[in-house]
Amino acid sequence: MFDLCEHVLGSLKGVEYADVRVESYDNTSITAMDGQLLKCLRYHKRGAAVRLLARGAWGFQSTTDITYEGLMRAVESALSMAYAEARRLKEPVRIAPIKVCEAEVVPEVRIDFRGMAIDDVIDLTLQWNKAIKVCEGVARAITNYGTISGDKYFASSEGARIHFVKPVPYLGLTAFGKGKGGIQSYSEDFGGTGGHEIFAGGDPLPVCEKVGREAAALADARQAPQMRDTHVIFDPDFMSLLTHEIVGHPSEGDRVAGREAAWAGTAWWKGMEGEAVGSEYFTAYDDPTVEGTYGYYLYDDEGTPARRKVLVEKGVIKERMHSRETAAMFGVEPNSGMRANTYEYYPIIRMSNSFWGTGDWKPEEIIEDTREGILLAGARSPSIDDARYQWAISSQQGWLVKDGELTERVKNCLVTATSPVFFRSIDALADDTRMGTANCGKGDPMQLAAVGNGGPHMRGVATILGG
Amino acid sequence: MTQYDLVERAEKALRIAEPHGKAEAYVAANELLSIRMANTRVIESKAIDDTGIGVRVLIGDGIGFSSTTDLTDKGLTRAVGDAAAMARHRKIGFSYDLPHPKKAKAAQIYDKATAGLIEDVDSVTEYAHRMMDASADASPRVAENSGIVNILRFNKVVLNSNGVHVDEKGSGWSAFLTTTAQGGAEQREGMVTGSTIKVSDFDPERMGRESAEMAVSSLGGGKIEEGDYELILLPSAAQCIVTELAECTSPPTQEGSIPLLRDRLGEQIASDSFTLRMNPRRTGFSMVGAYDDEGVPAKELTLFDRGVYKASPYDSWYSQRNGLDGTGHGFRSTSMLTGGTVYHGKMYHVEPSPRAACLEMEPGGSTVDEMIESTERGLMVGVIWYSRIMLPTRGDYTAIMRMGTMRVEGGEVTGPVHKFRLADNILDLSRNIEMVGDPEPLSHWHMPYGSIAPVKVSKAHCMPYYD
């Protein structure tokens, strides 16, 4: 495949930079509900993308025609786009240099799904679906199983040649419990780079049963009360979404630079690099190199070698996620933040695995240390201000905390705060960091990227909109 | 443009599938050109050229689906084989048949001049600059402009063993511009969207001017006090709530994620001034045409009639499962596990599923001026951001009131206010709609087409940012 890429790149004249991606995917997606298969599909796609910088402007064309002729048509089209903008350009685009690499990235897979017969995969999905219906209170069980088997070749005019293999399994488990107080849902999911070992070591049955039991119990729980400026303790699953929304997104260099202002928004902490924005318990990273994770990669889609980025350290803003272009704008080194979902898309700055640093408290010590408050477990849905300044996130469930003990399970919890006030209020951080999964939407046209997010139990102050 | 004859490829797929059973072939060729703006310049000039086929195979009481971008005989054989393998395992549990042919009156969804812009990058780039220039010229307080111009050209073909034969071409443009105005340290935004099939409707100067006006007029406001307000939602803001409510009528949504309207057909859900219908035949951007994505004539359907939940959209699968007539609303939407493809266009890689789209509100006869005059203590909103039903079984709803936020007192607009959060319940908000204006065509990044009216809600709980 590199021969084709080199043939195309070799024919380019008068461009400052170019890269070619040729990618193929074999995906499977199965949805089971109450023992019946609702969805069962296979998806094979293959295509290529040409991105180039000519006369100081970018052009990009993707195509499903991956013959040499098809790719040369894509080159011609990308050039016409660059030239159209170049005529109106005030400042040419500059990109920061990177170490040019040749590499092959093949992640470890222990329980390989790629050779599995479809009968076996369907049987597993139905087994996991049945296991959710663990008790009478489970009114509905939904299992979403999916796999992506990707293969990508990246070649640049600077000489980068990188071959990526990407095996990604995903399992989503949802139960609807029906009880005295109506219907409540509870979900857990697994996603990562590897094989079925990502699903709780290859045996998710106990988690399926837990999902059913939690939904049934939650349906009988009482409503969460309104609690103004109270102590909130977030569990690692809640932290996954929180970190994603209020730390990861505003740390993206393109947001900070105003390049997402059209719709996704900006970053309230723009221009505050080196300033303190939170307590000493606020440390956060973005790290694509964590093996087995949903956001794992060793080179981004500009060929930049991946590395851990320290976003915030002990409350002080340290680093943003960058592409080669935003790195040049900020006068820093590129740090491997640039990814495209698949060949159709122009790469943009994305999170990989964004997670909160680890503390030295035990989760139970945080609860024991709390006179009054609420523990929020699992996250449902976010609604975040465009500058990531103010946020509201609903949790799957809550536990009231009184005099150092969990006293009662509650449902319908929605927590809200402003980011700087909340960051300053954090006063306890546990040692039990866990990485969750998210499918993050960004860009226009929108791209859904697999990312990992996580953190440990943490305590701060926020408001519960319950009642 | 693809080198394949789409009808011939669809026929070939059906012939390959014939020994297995009945089949459906959905072939789509999409070309999308996007000029994306930020920091008052073009930052991404990009194009997608994507052709593929989705095949459904019906074997006895089983159905399977597969898709591919490989339209060679070998690729089609593989896709049909995968779909047949899935069909042998996915037992439906009810008597299902693919749709039978029905004739629909042609819908005008193709415009030659618009379609021709796919090859005219220079003109499309010029549209982007004209929007930004008009905005900058409107006021010295305009600091930046961001947005996008999209041009889409597509061809979809649906054939099945029952004789359905649909071959539709379409085109469209969509654009939006977000203007940031600066007053001292304060920044406020304005936004205008547009989308139709005819590029002759595209008025970049008007869009630039109006976006700037909204941004500049929002400067200088203060915070609101937390409390219940009368709320006037201009069409772009109203569409968020209307879209969320409409989505709750979709059978898969009711079964899987938001059961808010499950088993409530015939109930008074909203106030009697609210009537909402789907009108897929009204020409718009991309999900519109004479036929849905199964080749069934797309019908007008009233979802809410004077506030009563009247009907849900159905595709052939959900309608036959529930013993109902199909409504011609089987659309192919997106999934992370099939590549996360969410560009504007026809998605061949997923099965059809019923969705509430192409929304059209019935005119209510009130003007925005009348809404303002009738308001004692209220707020008016131009654009809502991050609109979410946070608690899916109860309907707790929240969103950021992001742009064009004004205070209304004693029947007059008294000045701008800062962004704030709406935190209420979507069913309560719907019941509290007391005035409806005349609808206007709108586009949105997640809703390609709608005709939405301004509304006045008698009571809505609003919160400032506490910092």
Boltz contact constraints between the chains, C-beta under 6 A:
constraints:
  - contact:
      token1: [A, 27]
      token2: [B, 338]
      max_distance: 6.0
  - contact:
      token1: [A, 29]
      token2: [B, 337]
      max_distance: 6.0
  - contact:
      token1: [A, 36]
      token2: [B, 93]
      max_distance: 6.0
  - contact:
      token1: [A, 37]
      token2: [B, 90]
      max_distance: 6.0
  - contact:
      token1: [A, 40]
      token2: [B, 64]
      max_distance: 6.0
  - contact:
      token1: [A, 40]
      token2: [B, 86]
      max_distance: 6.0
  - contact:
      token1: [A, 40]
      token2: [B, 90]
      max_distance: 6.0
  - contact:
      token1: [A, 41]
      token2: [B, 65]
      max_distance: 6.0
  - contact:
      token1: [A, 42]
      token2: [B, 66]
      max_distance: 6.0
  - contact:
      token1: [A, 42]
      token2: [B, 82]
      max_distance: 6.0
  - contact:
      token1: [A, 43]
      token2: [B, 67]
      max_distance: 6.0
  - contact:
      token1: [A, 43]
      token2: [B, 338]
      max_distance: 6.0
  - contact:
      token1: [A, 43]
      token2: [B, 349]
      max_distance: 6.0
  - contact:
      token1: [A, 44]
      token2: [B, 68]
      max_distance: 6.0
  - contact:
      token1: [A, 45]
      token2: [B, 69]
      max_distance: 6.0
  - contact:
      token1: [A, 46]
      token2: [B, 69]
      max_distance: 6.0
  - contact:
      token1: [A, 59]
      token2: [B, 45]
      max_distance: 6.0
  - contact:
      token1: [A, 60]
      token2: [B, 46]
      max_distance: 6.0
  - contact:
      token1: [A, 61]
      token2: [B, 47]
      max_distance: 6.0
  - contact:
      token1: [A, 62]
      token2: [B, 48]
      max_distance: 6.0
  - contact:
      token1: [A, 63]
      token2: [B, 49]
      max_distance: 6.0
  - contact:
      token1: [A, 64]
      token2: [B, 50]
      max_distance: 6.0
  - contact:
      token1: [A, 64]
      token2: [B, 51]
      max_distance: 6.0
  - contact:
      token1: [A, 64]
      token2: [B, 69]
      max_distance: 6.0
  - contact:
      token1: [A, 77]
      token2: [B, 47]
      max_distance: 6.0
  - contact:
      token1: [A, 80]
      token2: [B, 121]
      max_distance: 6.0
  - contact:
      token1: [A, 81]
      token2: [B, 45]
      max_distance: 6.0
  - contact:
      token1: [A, 81]
      token2: [B, 121]
      max_distance: 6.0
  - contact:
      token1: [A, 84]
      token2: [B, 121]
      max_distance: 6.0
  - contact:
      token1: [A, 84]
      token2: [B, 122]
      max_distance: 6.0
  - contact:
      token1: [A, 84]
      token2: [B, 125]
      max_distance: 6.0
  - contact:
      token1: [A, 85]
      token2: [B, 42]
      max_distance: 6.0
  - contact:
      token1: [A, 85]
      token2: [B, 45]
      max_distance: 6.0
  - contact:
      token1: [A, 85]
      token2: [B, 125]
      max_distance: 6.0
  - contact:
      token1: [A, 88]
      token2: [B, 129]
      max_distance: 6.0
  - contact:
      token1: [A, 118]
      token2: [B, 85]
      max_distance: 6.0
  - contact:
      token1: [A, 122]
      token2: [B, 89]
      max_distance: 6.0
  - contact:
      token1: [A, 146]
      token2: [B, 337]
      max_distance: 6.0
  - contact:
      token1: [A, 183]
      token2: [B, 259]
      max_distance: 6.0
  - contact:
      token1: [A, 183]
      token2: [B, 393]
      max_distance: 6.0
  - contact:
      token1: [A, 184]
      token2: [B, 393]
      max_distance: 6.0
  - contact:
      token1: [A, 258]
      token2: [B, 39]
      max_distance: 6.0
  - contact:
      token1: [A, 259]
      token2: [B, 38]
      max_distance: 6.0
  - contact:
      token1: [A, 259]
      token2: [B, 43]
      max_distance: 6.0
  - contact:
      token1: [A, 261]
      token2: [B, 146]
      max_distance: 6.0
  - contact:
      token1: [A, 262]
      token2: [B, 146]
      max_distance: 6.0
  - contact:
      token1: [A, 262]
      token2: [B, 147]
      max_distance: 6.0
  - contact:
      token1: [A, 262]
      token2: [B, 178]
      max_distance: 6.0
  - contact:
      token1: [A, 341]
      token2: [B, 340]
      max_distance: 6.0
  - contact:
      token1: [A, 342]
      token2: [B, 339]
      max_distance: 6.0
  - contact:
      token1: [A, 344]
      token2: [B, 48]
      max_distance: 6.0
  - contact:
      token1: [A, 344]
      token2: [B, 50]
      max_distance: 6.0
  - contact:
      token1: [A, 346]
      token2: [B, 44]
      max_distance: 6.0
  - contact:
      token1: [A, 346]
      token2: [B, 46]
      max_distance: 6.0
  - contact:
      token1: [A, 381]
      token2: [B, 388]
      max_distance: 6.0
  - contact:
      token1: [A, 381]
      token2: [B, 390]
      max_distance: 6.0
  - contact:
      token1: [A, 383]
      token2: [B, 386]
      max_distance: 6.0
  - contact:
      token1: [A, 383]
      token2: [B, 388]
      max_distance: 6.0
  - contact:
      token1: [A, 383]
      token2: [B, 398]
      max_distance: 6.0
  - contact:
      token1: [A, 384]
      token2: [B, 386]
      max_distance: 6.0
  - contact:
      token1: [A, 385]
      token2: [B, 400]
      max_distance: 6.0
  - contact:
      token1: [A, 386]
      token2: [B, 385]
      max_distance: 6.0
  - contact:
      token1: [A, 386]
      token2: [B, 402]
      max_distance: 6.0
  - contact:
      token1: [A, 390]
      token2: [B, 465]
      max_distance: 6.0
  - contact:
      token1: [A, 392]
      token2: [B, 398]
      max_distance: 6.0
  - contact:
      token1: [A, 394]
      token2: [B, 390]
      max_distance: 6.0
  - contact:
      token1: [A, 394]
      token2: [B, 391]
      max_distance: 6.0
  - contact:
      token1: [A, 412]
      token2: [B, 391]
      max_distance: 6.0
  - contact:
      token1: [A, 412]
      token2: [B, 394]
      max_distance: 6.0
  - contact:
      token1: [A, 414]
      token2: [B, 390]
      max_distance: 6.0
  - contact:
      token1: [A, 418]
      token2: [B, 465]
      max_distance: 6.0
  - contact:
      token1: [A, 418]
      token2: [B, 467]
      max_distance: 6.0
  - contact:
      token1: [A, 421]
      token2: [B, 467]
      max_distance: 6.0
  - contact:
      token1: [A, 439]
      token2: [B, 336]
      max_distance: 6.0
  - contact:
      token1: [A, 444]
      token2: [B, 148]
      max_distance: 6.0
  - contact:
      token1: [A, 445]
      token2: [B, 343]
      max_distance: 6.0
  - contact:
      token1: [A, 446]
      token2: [B, 342]
      max_distance: 6.0
  - contact:
      token1: [A, 448]
      token2: [B, 336]
      max_distance: 6.0
  - contact:
      token1: [A, 448]
      token2: [B, 340]
      max_distance: 6.0
  - contact:
      token1: [A, 465]
      token2: [B, 423]
      max_distance: 6.0
